[in-house]
């Protein structure tokens, strides 16, 4: 059956249609189809609008070709859609590559006719995570009279770096969650909604219910999107039959339950292709689990394996030797260029696409008793299909100033921005200062004073009570905060990770206090 998304009772959207699916659309009662995907966008396998139109006419359907380029949704497109919807037989099914453009364009078309009053702000921040709330607090500390709105739909805010500790039995999951309303900085307005469309040419964003919000400056801090659906069978398998992930609030406690319960068998840990947030998280889960099994005297009865879609254990070479020492200590097997593609929970079976040195891919089946999955990750659809995106879908910024490369009044930070740094909360802490100072300089028509050095940090929990504190910047340059050898596992780093950093996050970073958060400053762009 053809899967469509209902926008309203007369307008649905979906991804690319095949000729067979066009027949299904007719059988499901649609009377008109709008093709918004330009011919040739998807390559030779994409049917042309002419072939679709001919088949539609044979079915008694009306098909209109209204191509919309990726990231180029305009008011003219919206006017055309309004005209089509006033004339076409209903219900209407509109499609593009994924359905996102078709949905966003409808939102824009509706907003022009349904909203009389437009709200305007000095700064609009899209995203209420670490980056969004942190930058808002820092801007208001510097300039309290700014009018700032945070657009964020979620009721709860999470301190995600602690979920690895939850999965290792070293942190209370409830302490990682707070209500968003309690974290909004005083002086900022919270707009509890989702953004459906970015319109940087008109300095506006369109909300999911059609309202237009205008800005002088825009900060994109949406974070990234977890793509559970890109692994076949995973969504149905999670949370039972030994399948878990520390990348979800409700599943991290299940990880610890599984670790405690396993006495023998196969424990598989996975790492997807980069980029992902906290690139060390896949192996951190393995180390903490192995440490528990070692202390319980059962590790010799458990086959531990890390399946890594990449080719190296860690991207900064200096940290590989101490990590390999723990891999050997726990007798864990490393499988590189091995990417999880399918899971059958009840059968306790996982499939991996393994790439050899010649580039040949073989699908390998493996059985498990515990499977810890790190899911594929990508830029959110609303950014990926907007004028703000680069070729990979991330918000395209100058990596040193974090200003957008095409729109001078747009900045971005956190996991969604294109800067080639590690996607960690520690990176956000430094980026907040860069964006706050550079944005206010732009607002005052001054040169941007602050330069980002690519700082990121990955506290690698190699055992319960010890951490290798990996801190590095662009190009893998080591940027240790403390005058100690950063490759040595330390109890002090564990205390920093488990006690100090959560407190710093809630009480400093989200409050605009920038302790040890300043990167190197420069007049250069």
N, C-alpha and C positions, 0 to 999 in steps of 0.2 A: 504493500500500500504506500502511496506517495505521502511523505511526511511534509506538512506545511505548518507555518506559524500564523496563527490568527491574530491580525492586528485589530480588526473589528469585524463585524458580521458580513461586511461586503468586500473586505480587502484582506487577502492572505499573501504571504511571501514564502519563497523557498530558494534553494540553490539551483544550480544548472539543471535544466530539464533535458532528458533524452526524448526521442520520438515515442518510446514505450511509455514513459512517464507522462507525456502529453495526453496519451490515451487515458491513463489513470486519472489525470486531472479532469477530463471530460466526464469520466464515469463517476467522479466524486461531486459533480454538479457545478463546476466552474463554467461560466459562459464566455469569459474573456481572459486572455493572457497578455501580459506586458513583458516583453523581452528587454531587460535593461543591460544585459551583458554584451559588450561590443563583440562583433564577430572576430574570431582569431585570438581573443585574449587568453583562452585556455589551451591553444595549440590545435593540432590537427584532429584530435578526438572530439572537439567541440562541434556540435551540429550548427550550421549557419542559420541565421534567422529566416532565410528564404526556404530552407528545407523544413524548418519548424512551421512556418506559415502555411506551406502547402499541405502539410499533414493536419494542421489545425483546421484548415478549411474543409478537408475531407471528413472531419469529425463534427463539423458544424460550429466550430469555435471561432471567435474573433481573436486574431493575434496582431498586436501592435509592436513594432520595433522602435524602442526609445533608448538608445545606448547611453550609458552613463559611465564615464571613465573613473577608475579607482582614484579616490582622493580628490575628485573634482566635482562634487555635488554643488550645484549653484542654484540661485533663485530662479534662473531661467528654466532649469530642469524641473523645479517645483511648480512653476507656472504651467509647464507642459503636462505634468502629471495631474494637476487640478483640472485642466481642460479635458484630459482623457477620461478621468473618473466621472466627469459630468456627462459624458457621452456614451461610454461603453456599457454594454449589458453586464449586469452584476449577478453573482459575485465575481470578483476579479482576482486572478492569481498573478503576482508579479515576481520575476526571478532575476537573479544575477549569479555570480559565482557561489555565494554562500547565503544570500538573502539579506545580508546586512545593508547593502546600498538601497535595496528596494524598501526596506523598513525605514532607514534614515531619511530617504527622500520623502516618504509619506509623512513622517514627523515634521519635516521642514514645510511641506505643502500645507499641512494642517495648522502649523504655528502661525503662518501668515494671516490666517482668517479667524483663528480662535482666541488669540490673546491681544487684548487692547493695550494693556500696560506692560511696558518692558522694564525690568529691573536692571540697574546699571551699578557697577562697582569699580573701584580703583583696581582691585586685584580679584580675580576669580581663580580659586584653587580647585582642580578636579581631582578628587581622591582624598579620603579621610584616613589614610593609613599613617605610617611613621613619617613619610615625607610630607604629606599634606598637612597634617596637624603640626608637625615640627616647624615647617617653613612659615606657617601662619603665625605661630607663637613668636618666632624670631622677628618677623616683619613688624608685628605689633609692638614688640619691645623696642625696636628701633624707631618706629614712627606710629605712635598710638592712634593718630587721627585718620589712619587709612581705613577706607571702607573695604572689607574683605568678606567674601563668601566662600565657604567650603561646600562643594557639592559631593555628597556621599550618601548612598542609599542604605548602608548597613546599620543595623541597630547596635552591633557589638564590634569592638576593636580588639585585636589580639596581639600579644607579644609572642610572635611566632618563633624567635630564636630559642625559646625555652622548650619547645615541643620535642626536640632531641633529648633533652634531659628527662622530660615526662616519659618518653619511650624507654629510657634507661632506669626508671624508678627513682629519679633524683630530684623531681620537682612536682608540685601540685598543679595539675592542669587548670584548676579553677583560678589560680593566681595569674594565668595568662590572658584572662578575659575581663574586659571592662565595658561599660556602656559608652557608646560614642558620645552621647549627649554630655556626659560628665568630663569629657576630654576636650571639647571645643574651647579654644582659648577665649577668654573674656574680650569682648569687642568685635568678635567675628560672628557672622551669621551662618548657621547651618541650614543648607537647603537639602532636605532629605529626599533625594531623587537620583536617578541615573541619567547620564548624558547619552543621548542618542546620536548626536552629530556635532562635529566641530566645524565652525564657519570662520576661520581666521581672517579671511578677506573682508568680512564685515564686523570683525571683532565681537563674535557672539558664539555661544554654545546653545544647542537645542536640547531641552530635557525630554525624557521619555513620554511625558504627558503633553508635549507640544510647546511648552513655554520657552521663550527666548530669553537668555541671560546675556547681557552685554558687559564688556570689560574694557579697561584701559590696558591692563596686563593680564596675561593668562599663565598659570603654572599647571603643567600636566604632571600629576603624581598618582596615576591610576594603579600603579603596581603592574604585575604581569598576571596572566591567566593560566590556571592549572587545567591541562587538557587531558583529563582522565579518559575521555572517550577515544583518544588516539591509540589506546591499547585495547584490543578486542577482548571483551568479556570482563574487563577490570572493574567497571562500575558495579556490576552485579556481584562480583566476588568480594569486594572490600568489606571488611568487618566480620567475616566468618571464614571458616575452613582454613584458618592460618594465614589469610591474606590481609596485610595491614600497610599503613603508611604514616610516618611522623609528619607528613605535610597536611594533616587535617586534625582540627581540634578534637573531634570525637574519636579519632582512630589512634592517636598517640597513646592513650591509656591501654588500648587493646594490644599495642606493641609490647608494653611491659607485661601484660597478662600472658601473652604468648611466650615471651622470654622466660618468665618464671616457670611456665608449664612444660617447656621442652626439656626432655632428659636425653633424648637420642633422635637421630634422623638427619634430615637435610634442611639447612637454613640458607636461603638464598637472599642476597641483597642486590638491588639493582640501581643503576645510574643511567639516566637517559642522555641523549645528545645535549650539548650545551647550546644556548645558555640556560642555566637554572638559578634560582635563588639559593644562596648558600651552597656553593659547589662541594663543600666538604661534608654536607649532611648525609649523603648515602653511606660513606665509610664511618662517620661518627656513630650511626646506628649500629653498624657491625661491631665496632670496637667496644661500645658499652655492653652490647649483648654478650660478646665473647668474654669480657671481663667478669660478668656475672656467672656465666657457665664455668669459667675457669675456677672461680672461687667456690662454686658449688660442687666441683669435682666431676662435672659431666662433659666438659669440653671434648675430651678424647672420644666421646661417643657421638659427636655431632660433626657433620660435614658442613663446613662454612665456606660459602663462595660469594664473591662480589663480581657481578656481571656489569661491566662498565662499557657503555657505548663508545667511549673515547679510547685513546691509545696510551694514556699515562695515568698513573695513580693520582697525581696532583699537579696542577699547572705551573707551580713555582718550584723549580728543581731543588732548591735548598732544603725543602721540607720533605722530599721523598725518602731520603735515608732514615730519618727517625720514624716515619710512618711504616716503612718496610720492616723495621725492627719489630714493630707490633704485629704486622701481618705474619711474620715468622713466629712470633711468640704465640699467637693464637692459631697457628697452623691453618691459616685461611688460604683458599685458592683464589687467584685473580684471573678473571676471564675478560680480556680487553676486546674492544670492537664487537661486543656482544650486547645487542639491544633487545629488550623485552618487547614483544609485539602481540602476545596473546596469553590469556590466563583462563584456566578452567578450575574454579574453586573447588567444587565437589570432587573432581578427579585429582585435585592437588597436583596439577600439571601446568607448567609454563613453557612457552615457546620463545626462542630467541633467534634473531637474525644475526649470524656471525659472519663477519667479513674477513677474508684471509689476506695475505700480503699481496696477492694479485688482484684484489678488489672483487673477488668472487664471493657471493653471499650464499650461505647455507642455513636453512632453518633447522634448529636443534631443539629437541624436546627434553625437558628436565622435570623430574618430580621433586616435590618439596613437602616439608612439614610446616615450615614457616617461610613466608615470602614477604619481605619488606620492599615495597615498591616506591621509588621516587618517580613521579609522573612527568611526562613531557610538559614543557611550559612554553608560552608564546605571548606576544603582545596582545592585549585585548582587541577584540574586533573593532570597537569604536575608534581606536587609535590606528590600528593596522589599515583600515579602509578610509583614512582621512588624509587631507592635504599635509598633515604634520608628519606623516610616516616616511621613513627611509625605505630602501628596497627590501629590507627584512621585516618591516612593519613596526619598528621602534620609533619613538618620537625623536626626530633627527636634530641633534644639538652639536654645537662646538664642544668637544670633550673637555676643554679647559675653562670655558666661561659658563657652560650649560645653558647658553642662549640658543634658541632655534636658529638654524642656518639660513632660513628664508624669511622668517617672521621675527622682526626685532623685538616685538612686545610679547613674545612667548618664551618661557623658560620651562625646563623639565628636570626632574630629579627622581631618584629611586630606580626601581627595577624596570620601569617603562622607558627610560631614556636610553639613547643609543651609545652613550659613553662606554668605552670598552673596559670598564672596571668590574670587579667582582660585585655581584648583586647581593649585597648584605646590608643589614641595618647599620653597621659601622660605616659603610660608604655613605649612607644617607645622612648620618650625623655630620660628616664633613661637607657634604654637598649643600646642606641647609645654609651654612655660612656663605658659600659661594653664591647661591641664588639670591639670598637676602641682600647681600651687599651689591651685587651686580645689577639686580633689578632696580633697587633704589637709586643707583647711580644713573641708570638709563632714564628713570623717571625724572631725574634732575638734569638731564642732558649733559651728563658727565661721562668720562671714560670709566669703563668697568675696572675696578681695582683688584679683584680677587681671582685667583687662578687655582683650579682644581688639579691636584697631583695624582688623581686616580686611586687614592687611599681606599683600601678595603681590608677587612679583618675576618679571619675564619678561626675561631677558637676550636681546635681539633681535640675533641674529648677522647683521648686514646685509652683511658681507663677511668673508672669512677674515682675521682680524687686527683687526676692529673690531666693537664691540657697542654698541647703545643700551640702557642699563641702565634698564629701566622698572620702577619701584617705586611702588606705590600701595596705598591701602586702600579702605575702604568708600566708595561714591559716587565712586570715581575720584580721591580726594584723593591728591596726590603725597606720597610718604613716602621721599624719598631718604636713603640711609644716609650718603652723603658730600657735602660742601659744594661740589658741582659741578653745572652745568646737566645734568640727566638726559636731555635730549633730544638731546644731542650724541654722535655715535658716537665711541668712545674705544678706544685700544689697551689702556689700563689695565683697562677693563671686559672686554676679551677675555681678558686674563691672569687676571682674577678668575674668569671663566666656565670657562676651559679648564684652569686649573692649581689655583687656590685653592679653588674650590667643591667639586670632587671630594674634595680632601684634607679640607676641613672636614666634608664629609658622612661619610666613613668614620671619621675620627679624632676628631671633636668631636660632631657631632649624634647619631650612633648610640652615643656613649659617655657621654652625659649632660653634655657640656661646652657651655655655652650662650653662646658668644661672640656679642655683638651680637644676642641673641635675645629680649631683654625688650621687650614692648610696653608701652603706657601702662597704669599700674595705677589701679584705681578701686574704691571700695566699692559702686558702683552696679551693679545687675544688668542 
